[in-house]
């Protein structure tokens, strides 16, 4: 397998089950690939993180050559001849192109040569890779993509944001359990407050799906999380809940509407500072304040979305990720290996086995 | 019916089918009722709009007495002894309390004593009143609530934002036709571009429901609107579409997430100006710019959401509406009477009768 030329580190030597965590990074995922991936890998490696860049060796080396002294860093290359694009049909692409950079990342994890897979590419294909290569954790029907949105003082973890558009009650119950583990892990919340996204806070609101899930969660004995009932869109970022659970269609819309609103306000704010010299002066004085605000609004700063519910670590970055975003994601992936994110989720699901069994028996929601 | 004391105008005299449009305003809808309703009615009446305040006569008169000279304005009182609250179960409340201020507004329209009903109260009860009292327009399965969100340079009309959580294909097709009429009416768009909200722009994305609707709209011959396909949350406020169609669950979440994001950014912006004297100075200089921004972000400024698809005019305001918001809504309701919003919708639905019949035959989406 090792096709490394003399100056590239050997990925087999880099990663071993006893050594430090090593992340398999799909170098051909992002919109501007492989530039951001290589920049991110180098930046992370300088901080001691071990990375295997997966993809076309020649192109990766060309990018790496722009970074003086990279060959002294814990960065390796693993050649993969093909790529999966944003336009590809996920499951078909993963099946027909086993040598593409994305599925090869998962293979490296399966073989014990890496400990987590990371890509800024096609999220549907990432889901397919997770299902085909890692398999599901016992008790999980469908994995979920989770991301964290800012609140006034902290964060709220939202799931599913796109892995499953048509959900059954058992899926949302599993999302609640997994989301709570994630909020505890990512943001250090002791007993996460979990809400169910709805169109109103009254119990009569919601769809057949949400009402079924509400009944299950409200009556269950929960460990390590508190179910607080329905939350409206308005309350999602108020700081009153740590986790918001919804189906992947609604969650994806919610996430993207929040992004769109942030962008729109940023655009208006810029425009408001262009109304003459007085405003330009104000803008100049407030430049540091606006820079802070921009950073808070930047979806990239929110890092990688892990795929929860598969038996292995996989992280999906924004297609428009910068090198900085990739480096941040690599750092988070490393922490997830070190602090055993997957085993924690497996354990929480086992603890709630009775609830999950009841949820599986619950009538699927008709719409 | 007239129980007016000497100083209150007579609502029968105020409204007649040949006279100017007259709006029946539920005085007991908003969170702070009846203050904002009375303030709004007086402000609108000063601009020549005819209003009947519906609700407890004594309480309305007490509020009106704070406005010197109100009895010279085109404002009348129609007594209604009961109220419907936000906590009430909509259909049950409307059936069991026929004398509540909200349903009485619809009765006044039915009897020809007013031309539109307006309330800042329980939106589910407004929907129930619309269905029970006005009935549906021919060809309409379920009415929809529509609201407009700001874009970079203009507006986008979003529907349904809460009337129907569980939708079938025919509902979304009707929303597309009605939404286009509304965007033309409200924002003067000649041939509105209509998009279908989804979790991705590719045709393979979406739910069974959206894929069915996409197939119907993409193949139909449409008049007065252009169907542009799937739009993601990110594109909703980009200005590339004039109408975004979705089910009432997703639409409600989308609307409230946009509001929540706006509020969160406003909160951060305030905080950013509190970091010492330099920032305070910048904030002072930019006060007019921030005031402009606040106005753009203010959901109240976006006015009343009409209930489309019932055979009569009904407008729902935000529960937290101020007098200014109520006055703006009264003005818009009056224009809707003058410029025949309901007949325009009836006509557009008739023009698309074949499409609606095909949509009715389409398989309901399973989830």
Interface residues (C-beta under 8 A of the other chain):
Chain A: X87 X89 X150 X151 X152 X162 X165 X166 X167 X197 X198 X199 X200 X202 X204 X205 X206 X207 X208 X209 X232 X233 X234 X235 X236 X237 X238 X246 X248 X249 X250 X252 X253 X254 X255 X256 X257 X258 X259 X260 X261 X262 X264 X265 X267 X268 X269 X272 X273 X275 X278 X279 X281 X282 X283 X285 X286 X289 X290 X292 X293 X296 X297 X364 X365 X366 X367
Chain B: X87 X89 X150 X151 X152 X162 X165 X166 X167 X197 X198 X199 X200 X202 X204 X205 X206 X207 X208 X209 X232 X233 X234 X235 X236 X237 X238 X246 X248 X249 X250 X252 X253 X254 X255 X256 X257 X258 X259 X260 X261 X262 X264 X265 X267 X268 X269 X272 X273 X275 X278 X279 X281 X282 X283 X285 X286 X289 X290 X292 X293 X296 X297 X365 X366 X367
